[in-house]
Amino acid sequence: MDYEQNGFFNSVVFTCGLIIKDKKVKIYYGAADKYIALVEIELDKLYKALNIT
């Protein structure tokens, strides 16, 4: 996304924290060192994407 690529440090995304609640993983991250954002994924989908059984 544009806000992740354009800011104080362009094209930089870094994790800020992670919470697991109600079988969902919530990952907070900094985008272009200007914004804080949140992405969610179901734990089962994450395990599948990482080939963890």
N, C-alpha and C positions, 0 to 999 in steps of 0.2 A: 504494500500500500504506500501511497505517497508520503503519509506522515511517518512511516518507518524509514524512508529513504532520504528525506529532506528535512534537515534541522541543524542543530549545533554541530553534531558529528554525522555526516551523511552516511547512509547505508549501514548503520550500526544498530543491532538489536541485542539486548542483553537481559538475562533473567534477573528478576528482583525477588522472587519468592514463589512458593508452590504450596497449595493446600489440597488435601484430599478430603472430600466430604460427600456423603450420599452417593458413593461409587462414581464420583466425577473428580477429575484432576483439573484444578484451576491454576494456571500459570500466569503470574504477573510479570510483565517485561517492559523495559525501557525501549523506546523507539526513537532513533536518531538523537538520543540524549536530550530530547525535548518533551516527550510525552511518556506517560505510564499507561500501558494497555493490559487487557486481560483476554486470555484465550481459555476455553473450556473443552475438555474431551472426556468421554465416558472411559472409565478405567479399563473395561473390557476391550474397547476399540484401541486404546493405547497399547495394551498387551498384544493384541493381534498385529498391530503395525510394527511392533518390535520383535515379533515372533517369539513371544514369551507365553508358555502354556501353563 
